[in-house]
Amino acid sequence: MPLRFHWSLTQAGDTWRKARTYDTLSGVPDIDAHVEFCRCAERNGIESLLLAFSFNRPDPLVLATALGMATESIVLMVACRSGVFAPAAFVQQINTLSALTSGRVSINMVAGHSPHEHAYYGDFLAHDERYARAGEFLDVCRAFWRPNGEVSYDGRYYRVENGRLKTPFVSPHRSEPEIYMGGNSAAAEELAARHASCLLRYPDTPERMRPAAEALTRQGTRVGVRIALIGRDTREEALRDGMAILERTRELSGDNRRQFVGRTDSVAFRSTLALADGDDAWPTPWLWTGLVPYVGEVCLVGSADEIASALLEYGEAGVTDFLFSGWPDEREMEFFGGEILPRVRARE
């Protein structure tokens, strides 16, 4: 299977957003910067862009609609939390967006990571209960995407009686959107095997990721990683720029990330910080954890040849999808599209 590449839209218009404190962030989008970000992704071989969900970001569905009308080919991966949306109304929204963009929409299903933030939206369920509810949410959504007549469902968290929607999912390629499940926990793996096209995890070394990736692949679910890129013409340049990025993110964030992880119940966030707290910041020659305490991102660092080799090594371990970010994102996308992607495709 050819490797598939996605990018996070989180920092459009603000290169250092991930390092800033929540109190300094705005949920008002710079629409011109977002549109240009999308067009840069389209030029450089990126398949889809993630629009994340948080109290300090714009609503991802509304923003995806605006961006979909201003772009031509990029798929918009809309984040969803089951504690915020009713499933039938969510399907209606997604289907409407698909009709406006010729099916250029996918879903990032997130059970959630921060009990204090969930409370902002009136959601007080614990970690595993959120995954159980997300399972019911997707049961209902997928029932509406199957053309089997009226939908009735009686679960612990959701009940629907004789449900009908007159807005179908519109796409030349699919009868329902691809679902990307986020998480590193056993509950995330179980739910992804039931409902997701792909489980997006925070990374580890390829060999440590291999067993879970192979197990999910056997069940028909792809595995992807969320990872940042620091790619340059030479390894020396990449290491130099990595240290400069570390200095800047440390200056902006201080101890904010560790304080956040202290309040989260996310297995993904905690396991990633634990990886960074190990004795070696370089679990492989190209995998760097130095930025994790400040922006939560593990990085691929090196030349185009080195990063292409790293991506293919993940591919050999069963990883098929990559969700990237960078500093600045547009520079990394241009380097990826011009230097790394051709090497990957040639070697595939």
C-alpha positions as CSV (number, residue, x, y, z in Angstrom):
1,M,0.0,0.0,0.0
2,P,1.5,3.4,-0.9
3,L,2.1,5.6,2.1
4,R,-0.4,8.4,2.7
5,F,0.5,11.8,4.0
6,H,-1.6,14.4,5.9
7,W,-0.8,17.6,7.7
8,S,-2.1,19.4,10.8
9,L,-3.8,22.8,10.1
10,T,-3.3,23.8,13.8
11,Q,-0.7,26.5,13.3
12,A,-2.0,28.2,10.1
13,G,-1.2,31.9,10.6
14,D,0.9,31.3,13.8
15,T,4.1,29.3,13.5
16,W,4.5,28.9,17.2
17,R,0.9,28.3,18.3
18,K,1.6,24.9,19.8
19,A,4.2,26.4,22.2
20,R,2.0,29.3,23.4
21,T,0.0,29.2,26.6
22,Y,-3.8,28.7,26.3
23,D,-4.4,32.1,27.7
24,T,-2.7,33.8,24.7
25,L,-4.5,31.8,22.0
26,S,-7.4,33.0,19.9
27,G,-10.2,31.0,18.3
28,V,-10.7,33.5,15.5
29,P,-9.2,32.1,12.3
30,D,-7.0,34.1,9.9
31,I,-8.9,32.9,6.8
32,D,-6.4,34.1,4.3
33,A,-3.6,32.3,6.1
34,H,-5.7,29.1,6.3
35,V,-6.6,29.2,2.6
36,E,-2.9,29.7,1.6
37,F,-2.0,26.8,3.9
38,C,-4.5,24.6,2.1
39,R,-3.2,25.6,-1.3
40,C,0.4,24.9,-0.2
41,A,-0.7,21.4,0.9
42,E,-2.4,20.9,-2.5
43,R,0.8,21.8,-4.3
44,N,3.0,19.5,-2.3
45,G,1.2,16.1,-2.4
46,I,-0.6,16.3,0.9
47,E,-3.8,14.3,0.9
48,S,-5.7,15.9,3.8
49,L,-5.5,18.5,6.5
50,L,-6.6,18.0,10.1
51,L,-8.9,20.7,11.6
52,A,-8.6,20.0,15.3
53,F,-11.3,20.6,18.0
54,S,-10.6,22.6,21.1
55,F,-12.1,25.5,23.1
56,N,-9.3,27.7,21.8
57,R,-9.8,27.0,18.1
58,P,-12.6,27.8,15.6
59,D,-15.3,25.3,15.1
60,P,-13.8,22.8,12.7
61,L,-17.0,22.0,10.7
62,V,-17.7,25.7,9.9
63,L,-14.0,26.4,9.1
64,A,-13.9,23.2,6.8
65,T,-16.9,24.5,4.9
66,A,-15.2,27.9,4.2
67,L,-11.9,26.2,3.2
68,G,-13.6,23.6,1.1
69,M,-15.2,26.3,-1.0
70,A,-11.8,28.0,-1.6
71,T,-9.8,24.9,-2.5
72,E,-9.8,22.3,-5.2
73,S,-8.5,18.9,-4.1
74,I,-7.4,18.9,-0.4
75,V,-9.5,16.6,1.9
76,L,-10.6,18.3,5.1
77,M,-10.2,16.0,8.2
78,V,-12.7,17.3,10.7
79,A,-12.2,16.5,14.3
80,C,-15.2,15.3,16.4
81,R,-15.9,14.6,20.0
82,S,-18.9,12.5,20.8
83,G,-19.6,14.5,24.0
84,V,-20.3,17.6,22.0
85,F,-22.3,16.5,18.9
86,A,-25.5,14.5,18.5
87,P,-24.7,11.7,16.0
88,A,-27.6,12.3,13.6
89,A,-27.0,16.1,13.5
90,F,-23.3,15.5,13.0
91,V,-24.0,13.1,10.0
92,Q,-26.2,15.8,8.5
93,Q,-23.5,18.4,8.8
94,I,-20.8,16.1,7.4
95,N,-23.1,15.0,4.5
96,T,-23.8,18.7,3.7
97,L,-20.1,19.4,3.6
98,S,-19.5,16.4,1.3
99,A,-22.2,17.7,-1.1
100,L,-20.5,21.2,-1.2
101,T,-17.0,19.8,-1.7
102,S,-17.6,16.6,-3.8
103,G,-16.8,14.4,-0.9
104,R,-13.6,16.1,0.3
105,V,-14.2,15.4,4.0
106,S,-13.0,12.8,6.5
107,I,-13.4,12.5,10.2
108,N,-10.9,12.5,13.1
109,M,-12.8,10.9,15.9
110,V,-11.3,11.9,19.3
111,A,-12.6,10.5,22.5
112,G,-10.9,13.4,24.3
113,H,-7.9,14.1,26.5
114,S,-8.6,16.8,29.1
115,P,-11.3,16.3,31.8
116,H,-11.2,20.0,32.7
117,E,-11.8,21.0,29.1
118,H,-14.6,18.4,28.6
119,A,-16.3,20.0,31.5
120,Y,-16.4,23.3,29.5
121,Y,-18.8,21.4,27.2
122,G,-20.8,19.7,29.9
123,D,-19.0,16.3,29.4
124,F,-17.9,14.5,32.6
125,L,-17.3,10.9,31.5
126,A,-14.0,9.1,32.4
127,H,-11.5,8.0,29.8
128,D,-12.8,4.5,29.0
129,E,-16.5,5.6,29.1
130,R,-15.7,8.3,26.5
131,Y,-14.5,5.5,24.2
132,A,-17.6,3.5,24.9
133,R,-19.7,6.5,24.0
134,A,-17.7,7.2,20.9
135,G,-18.4,3.6,19.8
136,E,-22.1,4.2,20.1
137,F,-21.8,7.5,18.4
138,L,-20.1,5.8,15.4
139,D,-22.7,3.0,15.5
140,V,-25.4,5.6,14.8
141,C,-23.4,7.6,12.3
142,R,-22.5,4.5,10.2
143,A,-26.2,3.3,10.3
144,F,-27.2,6.6,8.7
145,W,-24.5,6.2,6.1
146,R,-25.8,2.8,5.1
147,P,-28.8,3.1,2.8
148,N,-30.9,0.7,4.7
149,G,-34.0,2.8,5.4
150,E,-34.9,4.3,8.8
151,V,-32.4,4.2,11.7
152,S,-33.4,3.1,15.1
153,Y,-30.8,2.7,18.0
154,D,-31.2,2.1,21.7
155,G,-27.9,2.3,23.5
156,R,-26.5,3.4,26.8
157,Y,-25.6,6.9,25.6
158,Y,-27.8,7.4,22.4
159,R,-31.3,6.6,21.4
160,V,-32.7,7.2,17.9
161,E,-36.2,6.3,16.7
162,N,-37.0,5.9,13.0
163,G,-34.3,8.3,12.0
164,R,-34.1,9.7,8.5
165,L,-31.8,12.2,6.8
166,K,-32.5,13.5,3.3
167,T,-28.9,14.8,2.8
168,P,-26.8,11.8,1.7
169,F,-23.1,11.5,1.8
170,V,-21.9,12.7,-1.6
171,S,-18.6,11.4,-3.1
172,P,-17.4,10.0,-6.3
173,H,-15.3,7.4,-4.4
174,R,-17.0,6.5,-1.1
175,S,-20.4,5.9,0.4
176,E,-19.2,7.3,3.8
177,P,-16.3,9.3,5.0
178,E,-13.0,7.8,6.1
179,I,-12.7,7.8,9.9
180,Y,-9.4,8.4,11.6
181,M,-9.4,7.4,15.2
182,G,-7.0,9.1,17.6
183,G,-5.4,7.4,20.6
184,N,-2.7,5.1,22.0
185,S,-4.8,3.2,24.5
186,A,-6.2,-0.3,24.3
187,A,-9.7,1.3,24.2
188,A,-8.6,3.3,21.1
189,E,-7.3,0.2,19.4
190,E,-10.5,-1.7,20.1
191,L,-12.7,1.1,18.8
192,A,-10.5,1.6,15.7
193,A,-10.7,-2.1,14.8
194,R,-14.5,-1.8,14.9
195,H,-15.1,1.5,13.2
196,A,-12.0,3.3,11.9
197,S,-10.3,3.4,8.5
198,C,-7.1,4.3,10.4
199,L,-5.8,4.6,14.0
200,L,-3.6,7.7,14.4
201,R,-1.1,7.2,17.2
202,Y,1.7,9.2,18.7
203,P,4.9,7.6,17.5
204,D,7.4,5.2,19.0
205,T,10.2,3.4,17.2
206,P,9.1,1.3,14.2
207,E,9.9,-2.0,15.9
208,R,7.9,-1.1,19.0
209,M,5.0,-0.1,16.8
210,R,5.1,-3.2,14.7
211,P,3.0,-5.6,16.8
212,A,0.0,-3.3,17.2
213,A,0.2,-2.1,13.6
214,E,0.3,-5.7,12.3
215,A,-2.6,-6.7,14.6
216,L,-4.8,-3.8,13.4
217,T,-3.9,-4.3,9.8
218,R,-5.0,-7.9,10.0
219,Q,-8.4,-6.6,11.1
220,G,-8.6,-4.2,8.1
221,T,-7.6,-1.0,10.0
222,R,-4.6,1.1,8.9
223,V,-2.2,2.6,11.4
224,G,-0.8,6.1,11.2
225,V,1.5,8.4,13.3
226,R,1.3,12.0,14.3
227,I,4.8,13.3,13.9
228,A,6.7,16.6,13.2
229,L,9.3,17.1,10.4
230,I,12.6,19.0,10.5
231,G,13.9,18.2,7.1
232,R,16.9,20.1,5.5
233,D,19.4,19.6,2.7
234,T,21.9,18.0,5.1
235,R,21.6,16.4,8.5
236,E,23.8,19.1,10.0
237,E,21.4,21.8,8.9
238,A,18.5,19.8,10.3
239,L,20.2,19.4,13.7
240,R,21.1,23.1,13.8
241,D,17.6,24.2,13.1
242,G,16.2,21.6,15.5
243,M,18.2,23.2,18.3
244,A,17.0,26.7,17.3
245,I,13.3,25.5,17.3
246,L,14.0,23.9,20.7
247,E,15.3,27.2,22.1
248,R,12.3,29.1,20.8
249,T,9.6,26.7,22.0
250,R,11.3,26.4,25.4
251,E,11.2,30.2,25.7
252,L,7.5,30.4,24.8
253,S,6.1,27.5,26.6
254,G,8.2,27.1,29.8
255,D,6.6,24.3,31.9
256,N,3.2,24.6,30.3
257,R,3.2,21.2,28.6
258,R,4.2,19.3,31.7
259,Q,1.4,21.0,33.6
260,F,-1.0,20.1,30.9
261,V,0.0,16.4,30.9
262,G,-0.4,16.4,34.6
263,R,-4.1,17.1,34.2
264,T,-4.8,14.9,31.2
265,D,-6.0,11.3,31.2
266,S,-4.8,10.7,27.6
267,V,-2.7,7.6,27.3
268,A,-1.2,9.1,24.1
269,F,0.0,12.3,25.7
270,R,1.4,10.6,28.8
271,S,3.2,7.8,26.9
272,T,4.7,10.4,24.6
273,L,6.1,12.4,27.5
274,A,7.3,9.2,29.1
275,L,9.2,8.4,25.9
276,A,10.8,11.9,26.0
277,D,11.7,11.4,29.7
278,G,13.9,8.4,28.8
279,D,17.7,8.4,28.9
280,D,18.1,8.9,25.2
281,A,16.4,11.8,23.2
282,W,17.2,9.8,20.0
283,P,15.4,6.4,20.2
284,T,16.6,6.0,16.6
285,P,19.1,8.1,14.6
286,W,16.3,10.1,13.1
287,L,13.6,10.1,15.8
288,W,14.0,13.0,18.3
289,T,12.0,13.6,21.4
290,G,13.6,16.9,22.5
291,L,10.5,19.0,21.7
292,V,8.0,16.8,23.5
293,P,8.1,18.7,26.8
294,Y,7.4,22.0,25.0
295,V,5.0,21.2,22.1
296,G,4.2,17.6,22.6
297,E,5.7,16.5,19.3
298,V,8.1,13.7,18.4
299,C,10.2,14.7,15.3
300,L,11.7,13.1,12.3
301,V,15.0,15.0,11.8
302,G,17.5,14.8,8.9
303,S,18.1,15.1,5.2
304,A,15.6,14.2,2.6
305,D,17.2,10.8,2.1
306,E,17.2,10.1,5.8
307,I,13.6,11.1,6.4
308,A,12.5,9.1,3.3
309,S,14.3,6.1,4.7
310,A,12.6,6.6,8.1
311,L,9.1,6.8,6.5
312,L,9.7,3.6,4.6
313,E,11.0,1.9,7.7
314,Y,7.8,2.8,9.4
315,G,6.0,1.4,6.3
316,E,7.8,-1.9,6.7
317,A,6.6,-2.1,10.3
318,G,3.0,-1.7,9.2
319,V,2.5,2.1,9.4
320,T,0.8,3.6,6.3
321,D,-0.3,7.1,7.3
322,F,1.6,10.1,8.6
323,L,0.1,13.3,10.0
324,F,2.8,15.9,9.9
325,S,3.5,19.4,11.4
326,G,6.5,21.7,11.3
327,W,8.1,25.1,12.1
328,P,7.1,26.8,9.9
329,D,4.6,24.4,8.3
330,E,4.8,25.9,4.9
331,R,8.5,25.6,4.6
332,E,8.4,21.9,5.7
333,M,5.6,21.2,3.3
334,E,7.6,22.6,0.4
335,F,10.6,20.6,1.4
336,F,8.5,17.5,1.8
337,G,6.8,17.9,-1.5
338,G,9.9,18.8,-3.4
339,E,12.5,16.6,-1.8
340,I,11.1,13.8,0.4
341,L,8.0,12.7,-1.3
342,P,9.7,12.0,-4.7
343,R,12.2,9.9,-2.9
344,V,9.5,7.9,-1.1
345,R,7.5,7.3,-4.3
346,A,10.6,6.2,-6.2
347,R,11.6,3.7,-3.6
348,E,8.1,2.4,-3.0
